């Protein structure tokens, strides 16, 4: 079972775009799980926590730190979902840089 970190762009002023990105990531993670992989997507977890408690007040950098805690050398691969905005996302760029620094394979995935 591969441990796969799923990276997506998250932030957007339009909540519908954020919802769509999270839904796409959730569907992709479900597919990975069905294929007997072990996906992890901090954006999904963070989104669910914000839905439960919208008063969570973390800066963008604090959210990135939260996500980076899951990106360790125990991860086998990073999958970047090529959702609208992924190439401009600061978080996606940093996650890719971290993975490359740890020699973790990075794959860009068309959805």
C-alpha positions as a Markdown table, in Angstrom:
| # | Residue | x | y | z |
|---|---|---|---|---|
| 1 | Unk | 0.0 | 0.0 | 0.0 |
| 2 | Unk | 1.6 | 3.3 | -1.1 |
| 3 | Unk | 1.3 | 6.3 | 1.1 |
| 4 | Unk | 0.3 | 9.1 | -1.2 |
| 5 | Unk | 0.2 | 12.8 | -0.2 |
| 6 | Unk | -2.5 | 14.6 | -2.3 |
| 7 | Unk | -1.7 | 18.2 | -3.0 |
| 8 | Unk | -4.4 | 20.7 | -4.2 |
| 9 | Unk | -4.8 | 24.4 | -4.4 |
| 10 | Unk | -7.2 | 25.4 | -1.6 |
| 11 | Unk | -7.6 | 29.1 | -1.0 |
| 12 | Unk | -9.9 | 31.2 | -3.2 |
| 13 | Unk | -12.3 | 34.1 | -2.5 |
| 14 | Unk | -15.1 | 32.0 | -4.1 |
| 15 | Unk | -16.3 | 29.4 | -1.6 |
| 16 | Unk | -17.8 | 27.4 | -4.5 |
| 17 | Unk | -14.3 | 27.0 | -6.0 |
| 18 | Unk | -13.0 | 25.8 | -2.6 |
| 19 | Unk | -15.8 | 23.3 | -2.3 |
| 20 | Unk | -15.2 | 22.0 | -5.8 |
| 21 | Unk | -11.5 | 21.5 | -5.1 |
| 22 | Unk | -12.2 | 19.7 | -1.9 |
| 23 | Unk | -14.8 | 17.5 | -3.5 |
| 24 | Unk | -12.4 | 16.6 | -6.4 |
| 25 | Unk | -9.7 | 15.8 | -3.9 |
| 26 | Unk | -12.1 | 13.6 | -1.8 |
| 27 | Unk | -13.2 | 11.7 | -4.9 |
| 28 | Unk | -9.5 | 11.2 | -6.0 |
| 29 | Unk | -8.5 | 10.0 | -2.5 |
| 30 | Unk | -11.5 | 7.6 | -2.5 |
| 31 | Unk | -10.2 | 6.2 | -5.8 |
| 32 | Unk | -6.7 | 5.8 | -4.4 |
| 33 | Unk | -8.1 | 4.0 | -1.4 |
| 34 | Unk | -10.1 | 1.7 | -3.6 |
| 35 | Unk | -6.9 | 0.9 | -5.5 |
| 36 | Unk | -5.4 | -0.2 | -2.2 |
| 37 | Unk | -3.3 | 3.0 | -1.6 |
| 38 | Unk | -3.2 | 5.0 | 1.6 |
| 39 | Unk | -4.0 | 8.7 | 0.6 |
| 40 | Unk | -3.6 | 11.7 | 2.8 |
| 41 | Unk | -4.9 | 15.1 | 1.9 |
| 42 | Unk | -4.5 | 17.8 | 4.6 |
| 43 | Unk | -6.7 | 20.2 | 2.7 |
| 44 | Unk | -9.6 | 17.8 | 3.1 |
| 45 | Unk | -9.0 | 17.6 | 6.9 |
| 46 | Unk | -8.5 | 21.3 | 7.3 |
| 47 | Unk | -11.7 | 22.0 | 5.3 |
| 48 | Unk | -13.8 | 19.7 | 7.4 |
| 49 | Unk | -12.4 | 21.3 | 10.6 |
| 50 | Unk | -13.3 | 24.8 | 9.3 |
| 51 | Unk | -16.8 | 23.6 | 8.4 |
| 52 | Unk | -17.2 | 22.4 | 11.9 |
| 53 | Unk | -15.6 | 25.4 | 13.5 |
| 54 | Unk | -15.4 | 28.5 | 11.3 |
| 55 | Unk | -13.8 | 30.4 | 14.1 |
| 56 | Unk | -10.5 | 28.6 | 13.6 |
| 57 | Unk | -8.2 | 31.5 | 13.0 |
| 58 | Unk | -4.9 | 30.3 | 11.5 |
| 59 | Unk | -2.8 | 32.4 | 9.1 |
| 60 | Unk | -2.0 | 31.0 | 5.7 |
| 61 | Unk | 1.5 | 30.1 | 6.9 |
| 62 | Unk | 0.0 | 28.2 | 9.9 |
| 63 | Unk | -2.2 | 26.2 | 7.6 |
| 64 | Unk | 0.8 | 25.4 | 5.5 |
| 65 | Unk | 2.7 | 24.3 | 8.6 |
| 66 | Unk | -0.2 | 22.0 | 9.4 |
| 67 | Unk | -0.1 | 20.4 | 5.9 |
| 68 | Unk | 3.7 | 20.1 | 5.9 |
| 69 | Unk | 3.5 | 18.0 | 9.1 |
| 70 | Unk | 2.0 | 15.2 | 7.0 |
| 71 | Unk | 4.7 | 15.4 | 4.3 |
| 72 | Unk | 7.4 | 13.3 | 5.8 |
| 73 | Unk | 9.9 | 10.8 | 4.4 |
| 74 | Unk | 7.3 | 8.1 | 5.2 |
| 75 | Unk | 5.3 | 9.3 | 2.2 |
| 76 | Unk | 6.0 | 7.3 | -1.0 |
| 77 | Unk | 4.6 | 9.7 | -3.6 |
| 78 | Unk | 3.0 | 13.2 | -3.9 |
| 79 | Unk | 0.2 | 13.6 | -6.3 |
| 80 | Unk | -0.6 | 17.1 | -7.4 |
| 81 | Unk | -4.1 | 17.4 | -8.7 |
| 82 | Unk | -4.1 | 19.7 | -11.7 |
| 83 | Unk | -7.2 | 21.7 | -10.6 |
| 84 | Unk | -7.7 | 25.3 | -11.6 |
| 85 | Unk | -5.1 | 27.4 | -9.9 |
| 86 | Unk | -2.7 | 24.6 | -9.0 |
| 87 | Unk | 0.2 | 26.2 | -10.9 |
| 88 | Unk | -0.1 | 29.5 | -9.0 |
| 89 | Unk | -0.7 | 28.0 | -5.6 |
| 90 | Unk | 1.9 | 28.9 | -3.0 |
| 91 | Unk | 1.1 | 25.8 | -0.9 |
| 92 | Unk | 1.3 | 23.4 | -3.9 |
| 93 | Unk | 4.6 | 24.9 | -4.9 |
| 94 | Unk | 6.0 | 24.5 | -1.4 |
| 95 | Unk | 4.7 | 20.9 | -1.1 |
| 96 | Unk | 6.4 | 20.0 | -4.4 |
| 97 | Unk | 9.7 | 21.6 | -3.3 |
| 98 | Unk | 9.6 | 19.7 | 0.0 |
| 99 | Unk | 8.9 | 16.4 | -1.7 |
| 100 | Unk | 11.7 | 17.0 | -4.2 |
| 101 | Unk | 14.1 | 17.8 | -1.3 |
| 102 | Unk | 13.2 | 14.5 | 0.3 |
| 103 | Unk | 13.5 | 12.6 | -3.1 |
| 104 | Unk | 9.8 | 11.8 | -3.0 |
| 105 | Unk | 8.3 | 11.1 | -6.5 |
| 106 | Unk | 5.9 | 13.9 | -7.6 |
| 107 | Unk | 3.2 | 13.2 | -10.1 |
| 108 | Unk | 0.9 | 15.8 | -11.6 |
| 109 | Unk | -2.6 | 14.3 | -12.1 |
| 110 | Unk | -5.2 | 15.4 | -14.6 |
| 111 | Unk | -8.7 | 15.2 | -13.2 |
